[in-house]
Amino acid sequence: MCKPSPGVRYQIRVRGHLDQRLLHWLNEARVVNQPNGEAVLTTTIADQTELYSILIKMRDLGLPLIALHAQTETEDTP
């Protein structure tokens, strides 16, 4: 299993819209609430420990995870 290098940008898609006040819980992620009722969070995560910490917080907040994607340097954020 490959461990991502430090500073990997992730896109996390969840069901439901997010209030901007939750962002301090989620690594100050950039959030875009979509018209289809989903939210897309984009953030840079240092390592696997930080990634799992964010995923656990999302679980604790009751946010249903739809997708998790590590972006390459050539991919643009939404």
N, C-alpha and C positions, 0 to 999 in steps of 0.2 A: 504494500500500500504506500503510495507516494504522499509525502507530507508537503503541502504547499509552501513556497518560499514566503518569508516575512513580507507583509504589505500586500497581500492578495486582495483584490477588489471582488466583493461578492454581491450578487443580486439575490435577494430573498423575496419570494412572493407568498403572501398570506391571504386568507379569506377574511374579508371585512376591511373597513376603513379604519385608519389609525389617527388618533389625536396627536398633534404635535407635542403635547406635554409628555408623551411616553418616550420620546426620542432619547432622553438622557439615560433611560434604562437599556436602550438598544445601541450603545456605542455611537451616539450622535449620528445615526444613519440618516441619509437623505430619503425622504418618503414621498411617493407619488401615489395618491389615491386614484384608482382607476374607475371609469364609469361602470364597469361590470361588477363592482362591489369588492374588488380585490385591492390590495396595497402592495406596492413594489418598494422594497427598501434597498438602498445601495450604500455600501460601507466598505472601508478598507479594514481588514482583520489581520492582525499580526501573526497568529499561529492557530493551531488546532484547539488549543485550550481556550482561547478567546472565542473562537467560533462556537464551540460547545456551550460556553457560558451564555452566549447570546441566544442560542437555541433553547436552552433551559429556561431563560427568562421569558422567551416567547411562549413556551409551553405553560409556564406559570401564569402568564397573562391570559391564557386560553385562546391564543391565536392559532388557528388551523394552518399548518404549513402546507403550501401547494408545491413550491419548487425552490431549490437552492442551486445557484449556478456560480461557479468561479469564472470570472471574466478574464479573457486574455488581454494583453496590451492593445490589441488591434480592435477590440470590441468597444462600441460606444455605450454609454449609459442612457437609459430612456429619458 
